[in-house]
Amino acid sequence: MRFPALLAATAAPLLLGGCVSTVASVVTAPVRIVGRAVDLATTSQSEADESRGRELRRREERLGHLQRDYEEQAEDCEEGDNGACREAIAIRREMDGLMTSIPVEPGPRGD
């Protein structure tokens, strides 16, 4: 009689080891899921900085293209092309709108 009880007591930890880890996984699963959802839903400061930097570079690139187009249209306008004058004005308006969204870096004297 003692042998089956002793055998069961000895084998129990081996047989229940998987159950304990499964129970632990089931219990901690909701916490892990919520933590992952929070990570996906929030933006870290570095991600926000990278995104802002990309947007700023995109605006600066657009401003460079507009500057070149403006110079070409202004030159044609000076030569008497009224259509180029209207186009230069439209380009300048877009440039002015972009310039307000690009921060100015201080000069060498800290201006």
C-alpha positions as CSV (number, residue, x, y, z in Angstrom):
1,M,0.0,0.0,0.0
2,R,2.7,2.4,0.8
3,F,4.5,1.8,-2.5
4,P,1.8,3.3,-4.8
5,A,1.5,6.4,-2.5
6,L,5.3,6.8,-2.5
7,L,5.4,6.4,-6.3
8,A,2.7,9.0,-6.7
9,A,4.4,11.4,-4.4
10,T,7.7,11.0,-6.2
11,A,6.2,11.3,-9.7
12,A,3.8,14.2,-8.9
13,P,6.4,17.0,-9.2
14,L,7.6,15.6,-12.5
15,L,4.1,15.3,-13.9
16,L,2.8,18.6,-12.6
17,G,5.9,20.7,-13.7
18,G,4.3,21.3,-17.0
19,C,1.0,22.2,-15.5
20,V,2.6,24.8,-13.2
21,S,4.3,26.5,-16.1
22,T,1.1,26.4,-18.2
23,V,-0.9,27.9,-15.3
24,A,1.8,30.6,-14.9
25,S,1.6,31.4,-18.6
26,V,-2.2,31.6,-18.6
27,V,-2.1,33.8,-15.5
28,T,0.5,36.2,-16.9
29,A,-0.9,36.3,-20.5
30,P,-3.4,39.2,-19.9
31,V,-0.7,41.3,-18.4
32,R,1.7,40.6,-21.3
33,I,-1.1,41.4,-23.8
34,V,-2.0,44.7,-22.2
35,G,1.6,45.6,-21.9
36,R,2.2,44.9,-25.6
37,A,-1.0,46.9,-26.5
38,V,0.2,49.9,-24.5
39,D,3.6,49.7,-26.3
40,L,1.9,49.6,-29.7
41,A,-0.5,52.4,-28.8
42,T,2.1,54.9,-27.4
43,T,4.9,56.6,-29.2
44,S,8.2,56.9,-27.4
45,Q,10.0,60.3,-27.3
46,S,12.7,59.0,-29.7
47,E,10.1,57.8,-32.2
48,A,8.3,61.2,-32.0
49,D,11.6,63.0,-32.5
50,E,12.5,60.8,-35.5
51,S,9.0,61.5,-37.0
52,R,9.3,65.2,-36.5
53,G,12.8,65.2,-38.1
54,R,11.6,63.3,-41.1
55,E,8.7,65.8,-41.5
56,L,11.1,68.8,-41.1
57,R,13.5,67.4,-43.8
58,R,10.5,66.8,-46.1
59,R,9.4,70.5,-45.7
60,E,13.0,71.8,-46.2
61,E,13.4,69.7,-49.4
62,R,10.1,71.0,-50.7
63,L,11.2,74.6,-49.9
64,G,14.4,74.0,-51.9
65,H,12.4,72.8,-54.9
66,L,10.1,75.8,-54.6
67,Q,13.0,78.2,-54.3
68,R,14.5,77.0,-57.6
69,D,11.1,77.1,-59.4
70,Y,10.6,80.6,-58.0
71,E,13.9,81.9,-59.3
72,E,13.2,80.5,-62.7
73,Q,9.7,82.1,-62.8
74,A,10.9,85.4,-61.5
75,E,13.6,85.5,-64.2
76,D,10.9,84.8,-66.9
77,C,8.7,87.4,-65.2
78,E,11.4,90.1,-65.5
79,E,11.6,89.3,-69.2
80,G,7.9,90.2,-69.6
81,D,6.1,86.8,-69.2
82,N,2.9,87.6,-67.3
83,G,2.1,83.9,-66.7
84,A,5.5,83.5,-65.1
85,C,4.7,86.4,-62.8
86,R,1.5,84.8,-61.7
87,E,3.3,81.5,-61.2
88,A,6.1,83.2,-59.2
89,I,3.5,84.8,-56.9
90,A,1.8,81.4,-56.3
91,I,5.1,79.7,-55.6
92,R,6.1,82.5,-53.2
93,R,2.8,82.1,-51.3
94,E,3.5,78.4,-50.8
95,M,7.1,79.2,-49.8
96,D,5.9,81.7,-47.2
97,G,3.5,79.1,-45.8
98,L,6.2,76.5,-45.5
99,M,8.7,78.9,-43.9
100,T,6.4,79.5,-40.9
101,S,6.5,75.8,-40.1
102,I,10.3,75.4,-40.3
103,P,12.1,76.5,-37.1
104,V,14.9,79.1,-37.4
105,E,18.2,78.0,-36.0
106,P,20.2,80.6,-34.1
107,G,23.1,82.2,-35.9
108,P,26.8,82.1,-34.8
109,R,26.2,84.9,-32.3
110,G,23.2,83.2,-30.7
111,D,20.7,85.4,-32.6
